[in-house]
Amino acid sequence: MSAPRPSSPGQPRRMRLLPSVIFMSRWLQVPLYLGLIVAQGVYVVLFLKEVWHLVTHSMSLDEVNIMLVVLGLIDVVMISNLLIMVIVGGYETFVSRLGVEGHPDEPEWLDHVNAGVLKVKLSMALISISSIHLLKTFINPDQHTMHAVMWQVIIHIAFLVSALVMAFVDRLTTHTHPQHFHEPEVRRAAAPRVDTTISNSPEGA
């Protein structure tokens, strides 16, 4: 009786039913990411609406109100960036490869994305959004009570501490268990070294 033929490296292994179902369940996240894409479209409409309001009322707005509108636009952009990181990074990390390696429009951060890096980047995005809200509060303090401002500062500090802790844990984990990011599987074989030195000894020796 002949021994079973080993599968080639490029051929996927057959999985049992239960592990296969569990493995394929990751595709259930696809509707969630599609929903976030719809939310991204809603934010685009909101952004254009705010820009139109700024253009049409620019003559009647003072400097403080214009600054508040601009900060609101920056806030929308920050949230949009957060959505992109969750959609693209989450799909690449938890669902499937996007297959954009080598594409000229590939985001720089996508080359080394993993769960730890994604959490740190999301924390930094939340800190940026919180900073925008704090700046809007300090520009127009009359619209907020001291109690509300205090809680905004506390929440911002909590975001900072959480980001530092996650960055430290990710750094510690990376040093303890080095992770291999997306690298091409095929590497060039090292060419044999050729000795090009010319012997100076006489031929008849």
MODELLER restraints for C-alpha pairs under 7 A, 6 or more apart:
rsr = mdl.restraints
at = mdl.atoms
rsr.add(forms.Gaussian(group=physical.xy_distance, feature=features.Distance(at['CA:26:A'], at['CA:94:A']), mean=6.97, stdev=0.5))
rsr.add(forms.Gaussian(group=physical.xy_distance, feature=features.Distance(at['CA:26:A'], at['CA:95:A']), mean=5.48, stdev=0.5))
rsr.add(forms.Gaussian(group=physical.xy_distance, feature=features.Distance(at['CA:27:A'], at['CA:95:A']), mean=6.20, stdev=0.5))
rsr.add(forms.Gaussian(group=physical.xy_distance, feature=features.Distance(at['CA:33:A'], at['CA:87:A']), mean=5.52, stdev=0.5))
rsr.add(forms.Gaussian(group=physical.xy_distance, feature=features.Distance(at['CA:36:A'], at['CA:83:A']), mean=6.82, stdev=0.5))
rsr.add(forms.Gaussian(group=physical.xy_distance, feature=features.Distance(at['CA:36:A'], at['CA:87:A']), mean=6.97, stdev=0.5))
rsr.add(forms.Gaussian(group=physical.xy_distance, feature=features.Distance(at['CA:40:A'], at['CA:80:A']), mean=6.29, stdev=0.5))
rsr.add(forms.Gaussian(group=physical.xy_distance, feature=features.Distance(at['CA:40:A'], at['CA:83:A']), mean=6.92, stdev=0.5))
rsr.add(forms.Gaussian(group=physical.xy_distance, feature=features.Distance(at['CA:43:A'], at['CA:76:A']), mean=6.77, stdev=0.5))
rsr.add(forms.Gaussian(group=physical.xy_distance, feature=features.Distance(at['CA:47:A'], at['CA:73:A']), mean=6.35, stdev=0.5))
rsr.add(forms.Gaussian(group=physical.xy_distance, feature=features.Distance(at['CA:47:A'], at['CA:76:A']), mean=6.68, stdev=0.5))
rsr.add(forms.Gaussian(group=physical.xy_distance, feature=features.Distance(at['CA:68:A'], at['CA:136:A']), mean=6.21, stdev=0.5))
rsr.add(forms.Gaussian(group=physical.xy_distance, feature=features.Distance(at['CA:71:A'], at['CA:132:A']), mean=6.61, stdev=0.5))
rsr.add(forms.Gaussian(group=physical.xy_distance, feature=features.Distance(at['CA:71:A'], at['CA:136:A']), mean=6.92, stdev=0.5))
rsr.add(forms.Gaussian(group=physical.xy_distance, feature=features.Distance(at['CA:75:A'], at['CA:129:A']), mean=6.07, stdev=0.5))
rsr.add(forms.Gaussian(group=physical.xy_distance, feature=features.Distance(at['CA:75:A'], at['CA:132:A']), mean=6.38, stdev=0.5))
rsr.add(forms.Gaussian(group=physical.xy_distance, feature=features.Distance(at['CA:78:A'], at['CA:125:A']), mean=6.87, stdev=0.5))
rsr.add(forms.Gaussian(group=physical.xy_distance, feature=features.Distance(at['CA:78:A'], at['CA:129:A']), mean=6.22, stdev=0.5))
rsr.add(forms.Gaussian(group=physical.xy_distance, feature=features.Distance(at['CA:82:A'], at['CA:122:A']), mean=6.56, stdev=0.5))
rsr.add(forms.Gaussian(group=physical.xy_distance, feature=features.Distance(at['CA:82:A'], at['CA:125:A']), mean=6.12, stdev=0.5))
rsr.add(forms.Gaussian(group=physical.xy_distance, feature=features.Distance(at['CA:89:A'], at['CA:110:A']), mean=6.95, stdev=0.5))
rsr.add(forms.Gaussian(group=physical.xy_distance, feature=features.Distance(at['CA:89:A'], at['CA:113:A']), mean=6.69, stdev=0.5))
rsr.add(forms.Gaussian(group=physical.xy_distance, feature=features.Distance(at['CA:89:A'], at['CA:118:A']), mean=6.71, stdev=0.5))
rsr.add(forms.Gaussian(group=physical.xy_distance, feature=features.Distance(at['CA:92:A'], at['CA:98:A']), mean=6.05, stdev=0.5))
rsr.add(forms.Gaussian(group=physical.xy_distance, feature=features.Distance(at['CA:93:A'], at['CA:114:A']), mean=5.84, stdev=0.5))
rsr.add(forms.Gaussian(group=physical.xy_distance, feature=features.Distance(at['CA:93:A'], at['CA:115:A']), mean=6.59, stdev=0.5))
rsr.add(forms.Gaussian(group=physical.xy_distance, feature=features.Distance(at['CA:100:A'], at['CA:106:A']), mean=6.32, stdev=0.5))
rsr.add(forms.Gaussian(group=physical.xy_distance, feature=features.Distance(at['CA:111:A'], at['CA:182:A']), mean=6.28, stdev=0.5))
rsr.add(forms.Gaussian(group=physical.xy_distance, feature=features.Distance(at['CA:112:A'], at['CA:181:A']), mean=5.50, stdev=0.5))
rsr.add(forms.Gaussian(group=physical.xy_distance, feature=features.Distance(at['CA:112:A'], at['CA:182:A']), mean=6.65, stdev=0.5))
rsr.add(forms.Gaussian(group=physical.xy_distance, feature=features.Distance(at['CA:116:A'], at['CA:170:A']), mean=5.66, stdev=0.5))
rsr.add(forms.Gaussian(group=physical.xy_distance, feature=features.Distance(at['CA:120:A'], at['CA:163:A']), mean=6.25, stdev=0.5))
rsr.add(forms.Gaussian(group=physical.xy_distance, feature=features.Distance(at['CA:120:A'], at['CA:166:A']), mean=6.32, stdev=0.5))
rsr.add(forms.Gaussian(group=physical.xy_distance, feature=features.Distance(at['CA:120:A'], at['CA:167:A']), mean=5.96, stdev=0.5))
rsr.add(forms.Gaussian(group=physical.xy_distance, feature=features.Distance(at['CA:123:A'], at['CA:163:A']), mean=5.39, stdev=0.5))
rsr.add(forms.Gaussian(group=physical.xy_distance, feature=features.Distance(at['CA:124:A'], at['CA:163:A']), mean=6.78, stdev=0.5))
rsr.add(forms.Gaussian(group=physical.xy_distance, feature=features.Distance(at['CA:127:A'], at['CA:156:A']), mean=6.77, stdev=0.5))
rsr.add(forms.Gaussian(group=physical.xy_distance, feature=features.Distance(at['CA:127:A'], at['CA:159:A']), mean=6.02, stdev=0.5))
rsr.add(forms.Gaussian(group=physical.xy_distance, feature=features.Distance(at['CA:127:A'], at['CA:160:A']), mean=6.66, stdev=0.5))
rsr.add(forms.Gaussian(group=physical.xy_distance, feature=features.Distance(at['CA:130:A'], at['CA:156:A']), mean=6.02, stdev=0.5))
rsr.add(forms.Gaussian(group=physical.xy_distance, feature=features.Distance(at['CA:134:A'], at['CA:152:A']), mean=6.86, stdev=0.5))
